[in-house]
């Protein structure tokens, strides 16, 4: 077509080096191709002959998934994985020292020659379990021995409360710092981190009739309730706090004191904080003169509201009669 002849299905049946092709047509000089080789066909890959555990089962707790996932491979006679194998592989218990049952998906199709069993578990503890893998037409395989251990016992339950950060001496009305903490404890005094119940604090001993303010009921986080804004309004020695939670024995804190706040500063002197400035006779002195009541340290006493009287101190007029 258009001067070109295309040969799409040529083949040569025997291997050899230096073959050429000859092209001829009527009325034109023929042509000979470059030399080329015909190679012997590649032998087919070896067939799968047997199974093998590519990932052995590991020691695991009873009832838990065996991790990492057990893997069984289809192997040739030399022990190489045969990727072309995609048949179903079945797994079952071999040695069963604990009388356990194998749970999970037990028949899995191989992918690239490997079957992966991702959710196997055994329900009873025992030493020396094995798994057995099988598939049609191939020799089966038995895993290495592995153990199934008894599940861990549940952690002890919380039985009582305890103050893990005690209230400290604080001024009346001020926040108790550091924040009071109350923990849910087991019978051995360990914090039970699974406890998330609500813990409530209140005044226990109340030597001055004070009132406890702040957030008094707090849900525990990892077994600990933190009371970050508690305060008591009246001074007294020997206060205590109590803590309670549903189903647990309560606790009483160590004693602590609430002290009276320091008395407010007293004004002891006056100072000119805006001095009088040069002004013409009869004109208003500007800016306005200011006099401030201060304490012994020179701090302004904001609570002072008394009258302040001002008068001429030194009369600097010529006749000494200024008003």
C-alpha positions in Angstrom: 0.0 0.0 0.0 1.5 3.3 -1.1 4.6 1.4 -2.1 5.1 -0.4 1.2 4.4 -4.1 1.8 4.0 -4.9 5.5 4.4 -8.5 6.8 2.7 -8.7 10.2 2.8 -12.4 11.1 6.2 -13.8 10.0 8.0 -16.3 12.3 10.9 -18.8 12.0 10.6 -22.1 13.7 14.2 -23.0 14.6 16.8 -21.1 16.6 19.9 -19.9 14.8 22.3 -17.0 14.3 22.6 -14.9 11.1 19.3 -15.5 9.4 18.4 -13.0 6.6 15.2 -12.4 4.6 15.1 -12.0 0.8 12.4 -9.7 -0.8 11.6 -10.1 -4.5 9.0 -8.7 -6.9 8.4 -8.8 -10.7 10.3 -6.2 -12.7 12.5 -4.8 -9.8 15.8 -5.8 -8.2 15.3 -7.8 -4.9 16.7 -6.9 -1.5 18.3 -8.8 1.4 17.7 -7.9 5.0 20.3 -7.4 7.7 21.2 -10.5 9.6 19.2 -11.4 12.7 19.0 -14.2 15.2 16.3 -16.6 16.3 16.7 -17.6 19.9 15.6 -20.7 21.6 12.3 -20.2 23.5 12.5 -19.6 27.2 11.6 -22.5 29.4 8.4 -22.1 31.3 8.9 -21.1 35.0 9.0 -23.9 37.5 5.6 -25.0 38.8 4.7 -24.8 42.4 5.3 -28.0 44.2 4.6 -27.3 47.9 3.6 -24.7 50.5 5.7 -22.9 53.0 5.1 -20.4 55.8 6.6 -17.1 54.7 5.5 -15.4 57.9 5.4 -17.8 60.9 2.7 -17.4 63.6 4.0 -15.5 66.7 3.2 -15.9 70.4 -0.1 -14.2 71.1 -2.6 -13.8 73.9 -5.6 -16.0 73.9 -8.4 -14.4 71.9 -6.2 -11.8 70.3 -5.3 -11.6 66.6 -2.0 -13.2 65.7 0.3 -10.4 64.6 2.0 -10.0 62.2 -0.4 -11.7 59.9 0.4 -15.3 59.1 1.5 -15.8 55.4 1.7 -19.0 53.4 3.6 -19.1 50.0 3.4 -21.5 47.0 7.0 -22.6 46.4 8.8 -24.4 43.6 11.1 -27.3 44.1 14.0 -24.9 44.8 12.0 -23.0 47.5 11.2 -19.9 45.4 7.8 -18.2 45.5 5.7 -18.9 42.4 3.9 -15.6 41.7 1.6 -17.3 39.1 -0.1 -19.3 41.8 -3.4 -17.8 42.8 -5.2 -20.8 44.3 -7.0 -20.9 47.6 -4.9 -21.9 50.7 -6.6 -23.4 53.7 -5.2 -23.1 57.2 -6.1 -25.2 60.3 -4.7 -26.1 63.7 -2.0 -28.7 63.7 -0.7 -29.4 67.3 -3.3 -28.2 69.7 -1.9 -28.4 73.3 -4.6 -26.2 74.8 -7.6 -27.7 73.1 -8.2 -24.3 71.5 -10.3 -23.3 68.5 -8.9 -21.4 65.5 -11.0 -18.3 64.6 -10.7 -16.0 61.6 -10.8 -16.4 57.8 -9.2 -19.8 57.2 -9.4 -20.0 53.4 -7.6 -17.2 51.5 -6.7 -16.9 47.7 -3.0 -16.4 47.1 -1.9 -13.1 45.5 1.3 -13.3 43.6 1.8 -16.7 45.2 1.2 -15.7 48.8 -1.9 -16.1 51.0 -2.2 -13.7 53.9 -4.3 -14.6 57.0 -4.8 -11.3 58.7 -7.4 -12.2 61.5 -6.5 -15.5 63.0 -6.8 -16.1 66.7 -6.9 -19.0 69.2 -9.1 -18.9 72.2 -7.2 -21.0 74.7 -3.7 -20.7 76.2 -1.2 -23.4 75.4 2.5 -24.0 74.6 3.6 -25.5 71.3 0.6 -24.8 68.9 1.2 -25.3 65.2 -0.8 -24.4 62.1 -1.2 -26.6 59.0 -1.5 -25.1 55.5 -2.9 -27.0 52.5 -4.1 -26.5 49.0 -5.1 -28.8 46.1 -2.3 -30.3 44.2 0.6 -29.1 46.4 2.4 -30.6 49.4 1.1 -28.9 52.6 3.2 -27.2 55.3 3.3 -27.1 59.1 4.3 -23.9 60.9 7.0 -23.6 63.6 5.6 -24.1 67.1 4.2 -21.0 68.9 2.5 -20.3 72.2 -0.8 -18.8 73.1 -0.6 -17.0 76.5 -3.4 -16.4 79.0 -4.9 -12.9 78.6 -3.8 -10.3 81.0 -6.1 -9.9 84.0 -8.2 -6.7 84.1 -6.7 -3.9 86.0 -7.9 -3.5 89.6 -11.0 -1.4 90.1 -11.0 1.9 91.9 -12.0 1.6 95.5 -11.4 5.0 97.1 -10.3 8.6 96.6 -7.2 10.3 97.7 -5.9 13.9 97.6 -2.8 13.7 95.3 -2.2 17.5 95.4 -3.3 18.8 98.9 -4.8 22.2 99.4 -2.2 24.7 100.6 -2.3 27.8 102.8 -3.9 30.7 100.9 -5.2 34.2 101.5 -9.0 34.6 102.0 -10.7 35.0 98.6 -7.6 34.0 96.6 -7.4 30.9 94.4 -5.8 27.9 96.1 -2.6 27.3 94.3 -1.3 24.8 93.1 -4.6 23.4 91.9 -6.1 20.7 94.2 -6.1 17.2 92.7 -8.1 14.2 93.8 -7.4 10.7 92.3 -9.4 7.5 92.1 -7.2 4.8 93.7 -7.3 1.0 93.8 -6.8 -1.0 97.0 -3.0 -0.7 96.7 -3.2 3.1 96.3 -2.4 3.2 92.6 -4.3 5.6 90.4 -6.9 3.9 88.2 -6.5 5.6 84.9 -9.7 4.2 83.5 -11.8 6.0 86.0 -13.7 9.0 84.4 -16.4 9.6 87.0 -17.3 12.9 88.6 -15.5 13.9 91.8 -17.0 16.5 94.2 -15.1 18.5 96.8 -16.6 20.4 99.8 -15.4 22.0 103.0 -14.8 19.5 105.8 -13.5 21.2 108.9 -14.6 24.8 108.8 -13.1 26.8 111.7 -14.3 30.2 110.5 -17.6 29.4 108.8 -16.1 30.1 105.4 -17.6 29.3 102.0 -15.9 27.2 99.3 -16.2 28.8 95.9 -15.1 27.6 92.4 -16.0 24.5 90.3 -16.7 21.9 93.0 -17.6 18.9 90.7 -15.1 17.8 88.0 -15.0 14.7 85.8 -11.7 12.7 86.3 -9.3 12.5 83.4 -7.1 9.4 83.5 -8.3 8.9 87.0 -7.5 12.4 88.3 -9.9 15.4 88.9 -8.2 18.8 89.0 -9.9 21.7 90.8 -8.2 24.8 89.5 -10.3 27.7 90.9 -11.1 26.9 94.5 -11.1 29.6 97.1 -12.4 30.2 100.7 -13.6 33.7 101.7 -12.9 33.8 105.5 -9.6 33.4 107.3 -9.1 30.5 109.7 -6.7 27.8 110.7 -7.3 24.1 110.2 -9.6 24.0 107.2 -10.0 20.7 105.4 -11.6 19.6 102.2 -13.5 16.4 101.6 -13.8 14.5 98.3 -16.6 12.2 97.2 -17.6 10.1 94.1 -20.4 7.6 93.5 -19.3 4.1 94.5 -16.0 5.0 96.0 -14.9 5.7 99.6 -14.3 9.4 100.1 -11.2 11.2 101.3 -10.4 14.1 103.6 -7.5 16.5 102.8 -4.7 17.5 105.1 -5.4 20.6 107.2 -4.6 24.0 105.7 -5.0 27.7 106.7 -6.7 30.6 105.1 -5.0 33.8 106.0 -6.5 37.3 106.2 -5.4 39.5 103.3 -3.0 42.3 104.2 -4.7 45.6 105.3 -5.1 48.2 102.6 -2.4 50.9 102.5 -3.0 54.0 104.5 -2.4 57.5 103.2 0.4 59.2 105.3 1.4 62.2 103.2 0.4 64.5 100.3 2.5 65.2 97.2 2.1 67.6 94.3 1.8 65.3 91.3 1.1 68.2 88.9 3.1 71.3 90.0 1.8 74.9 89.6 3.3 76.5 86.6 4.2 80.1 85.5 0.9 82.1 85.0 0.0 85.8 84.6 -1.7 87.5 87.6 -5.4 86.7 87.8 -5.2 83.9 85.2 -6.1 80.3 85.9 -3.0 78.1 86.6 -2.8 75.7 83.8 -2.5 72.7 83.7 -4.6 72.1 86.8 -2.6 71.6 90.0 -2.9 68.0 91.3 -2.2 66.8 94.9 -2.1 63.0 95.6 -2.4 61.1 98.9 0.4 58.5 99.1 1.6 55.9 101.7 5.0 55.8 103.4 6.5 54.2 100.2 5.1 56.9 98.0 2.4 54.7 96.4 -0.9 56.4 95.6 -3.6 55.3 98.0 -6.6 54.9 95.7 -9.0 54.4 98.7 -8.4 57.9 100.0 -11.4 60.2 99.5 -10.8 63.0 102.1 -10.8 66.7 101.4 -7.5 68.4 100.5 -7.1 72.1 101.2 -4.7 74.3 99.3 -3.3 77.7 100.2 -0.4 80.0 99.4 2.7 78.8 101.1 5.3 81.4 100.3 3.9 84.8 99.2 6.3 86.0 96.5 4.4 89.3 95.7 6.1 92.7 96.2 3.8 93.7 99.1 3.2 90.1 100.4 -0.5 90.4 100.0 -1.3 88.0 97.2 -4.6 85.9 97.4 
